[in-house]
Every structure is written in structure tokens, then in C-alpha cells.
Amino acid sequence: MTAEVPIYDIVGVGFGPSNLALAIALAEHNAGAGEPVTAHFLERQPKFGWHRGMLIDTATMQVSFLKDLVTMRNPTSEFSFLNYLHSAGRLVDFINHKNLFPLRVEFHDYFEWAAAKVDDVVSYGTEVVSVKPVYDGSEVAYFDVEASDGSSLRARNLVVGTGLRPQLPEGITAGPRIWHNSELLFRVDALRGTSPRRLVVVGAGQSAAEVAALLHDEFPQTEVCAVFARYGYSPADDSSFANRIFDPDAVDQFYRAGEPVKDRLMRYHGATNYSAVDIDLIDELYRRVYREKVLGVERLRLLNVSRPVEVIDTGTAVSATIESLTTGERTVLEADAIVYATGYRPADPTPLLGELGPRCSRDEEGRLRVERDYRLTTEPVLRGGIYLQGGTEHTHGITSSLLSNTAVRVGEILQSVVDRRVVAAPAGEYAVSAR
């Protein structure tokens, strides 16, 4: 029995901020006089959500509001953060606030506001389970995207925007008392009313500092131990010249550079984004530590130049052995929970691509080769493009997958699809599936 399968110019895997920005760029493109580009997105979450577990009430964005979903690509867009503020009745209040960095919960609300305007091109609660090639002779003419609900979409191009995966140290398994910080707010809700005696936070970056501050606030009778290998939290380098690493032009420069220069640039400017903390938060945590020393009740403990070498969930608590990197001395902390703020890693798209994975080229270090337009380098038999929104740091630099460059990046991907399109897909075109 045959079934009709809709054909789209683009099928997007995932619907976080990156593919949301692409959906907006598509809507604006299709509103113009050019040939329309058809697209649909599949998102496994039941509704739009972006790092909900870390939407701390007091946390602010680390990028300017002008680096929203559209402004760097189209300053006149109706999908801008400023238009969101106007629709919410807060534009004047935001201007009077004299701040470039909105609350994180506010920016999330902006994302939800924008997502609601393009919800006709996304299917929520639908996980992509596989991608299969559709052959025309010896060439791969289309990609069949198979979803968890049994449906299938046929695509001329794929745009993979599946985001980042929480990263735990080797040998550490998440559980009821061992979490990644991405689960923070959900876990804190469960802790309320239990009167935890001690909580441990591992990590030295922005998220680790935010977690330590939140736990210290939420549980006024609890000892919070922050463990990190540095002497202290290091400030993020957000100076004007250093921020040029996030300019759209920096992507071109990085992409054209040789590997030794790329490695050097990553070392030079890692402090703009990795294991770095806003100076205001550093100062606030130091004030708390000093105040508690004066009062003689040290509830916020910083175990610096240290690392956890053994973590055991006993079933009722977590036993964490902390080793000093300078002396080798070990301290055992019995805690109600340990939170790892140890970052994220890009999702590898190739398992999802199935038999198409081996047709994607890799460099000498085994990393995927990516063209300047964020398209995977593939065998010539693939007619369509497989584009990545994330996992391109080794080719495009620090900014390539961050919010700073989202609006520009999706514009480049869309332009690439349009430029490479041989025959446009009329709205409602269907193919017959041989399944």
C-alpha cells in the first residue's frame, strides 16, 4: 500500500532558538516577491522550551538584546525583541532600565512569543527517529525523515538543530542525588521541604556560580560547597575589543584560517564564553563568603584548587571525596545531592543520519567537514544539503553556534538553500512513498 509523503525544501530537526530563527527567516522570505521556500520542523518537546531548568529568576542574558532572533539579519523585523517589549507594554520600562542584558526568563518569554507566531510550521511532541535516503538512480534525491508518531516528511534539505547535550565527567551517572545543572529548578522543587544539610556544586563557570548562589538563597540552613580546580571564579572577558570574536565577520576570518591559527584563537578567546563568570556575580559570591566569615557561620564554602575523585550514591546521600590539587589531601563530604555544572557537548548528528552518516566527510581528527554555509561536506551523489546549527565550532569558531550569530547564520543557511535549489517545490507537492 502506498502513502502520500509531503515534500519540503527544508525539514528542520529540532526547534530551539536556532531553528526558530530559521522559521522566522523563512516566513519573512516567503512574504516577499521571491519563490517561496517550503519547510516544516519537528520538535520532541511538547512545547517550545530553552534550558527551562536554568531559568533562574535573577539570571540575566550574557548577550545584548540586539542579538535576538532577527535584528542582526533584519533590523526592521516584526519579530524583534523590541517589538516583543512593545507588545508586552514594557518598552518604556526597558529603556528606562538602561540595560543591554534582559533577564533570562524574559528572553525565554520572547522566544515563546516568537514561536507562537510561526507554530504552523512546527510539530511539537514529535521526535525524529531516523533519516533515510530516497534514491533517483544512483543519486540521493531526497531525505525521508521518520518521526516517532509514524509520520514521514520528505525533504530536499535537512537542517539539524538538536542543541547541546548535558555533559557529566567520565564515570559519573546521573541519578536522584547526582544531577547536571540543566535539571536544577526541577530538582530544587523536589528538595524544598526536605531541609538538606549539605549540597555540593562542581564547576567554575557561569552556571556553576549561578547554581551555588541559588542553592545558598533557597536553603538558608544548608551548607553549600562549591568545588573547582581554579583558585577562584574567573571573570568573563566581555570587553569591547574581545567581543569582536562574536562579530559575523569573525566567522569568515576563522573559517579561512589554518588549523594552528584556529587553535590559537580558541585559546586566546576562550574566556569570552567558557568557564567564565559575570564579574557582578563573582563579587556577590565573595561578599557572601566574607560576610559569613565575619559572622562566624560559614555556610558557603569554596573548595578551590580541588576536584572530586570519587562520588558514591549510598542510597540515602552522596559521599564525595574531594582532593586538593596542590597537597593531595582528601576530604570526604556527605551531601544530600551533588550538582555538576560541567557544561554541554554538541550532539553528533551522524547516528540519526543512518546510512547517510558514512557519506559525510571528516577531517584528519575525525571531525565533520562543514562548508562555509554550514552544510556538511558529503559525497556528490547527495543532491540536497545537510546543514548544522551547532557542532561547527571547529570550522566556524566560538560564535558560530551561539545566540550572538543566530540571526546571521540562519540567513546564510536560507540563502544557500535558495541558491542551490534547481527546481522550487510548489506548495502542497507530494511524492509517493514506496513503504
Beta strands, then each sheet from edge to edge (+ up, - down):
strand 1: 3-13
strand 2: 39-43
strand 3: 122-124
strand 4: 128-136
strand 5: 139-147
strand 6: 152-160
strand 7: 164-166
strand 8: 178-180
strand 9: 198-202
strand 10: 223-227
strand 11: 300-303
strand 12: 306-313
strand 13: 318-324
strand 14: 330-335
strand 15: 337-340
strand 16: 344-346
strand 17: 386-388
strand 18: 430-433
sheet 1: 3+ 2+ 1+ 6+ 5- 4+
sheet 2: 3+ 2+ 1+ 18-
sheet 3: 3+ 2+ 1+ 6+ 17+
sheet 4: 7+ 16-
sheet 5: 8+ 15+ 9+ 10+ 11+
sheet 6: 12+ 13- 14+
end
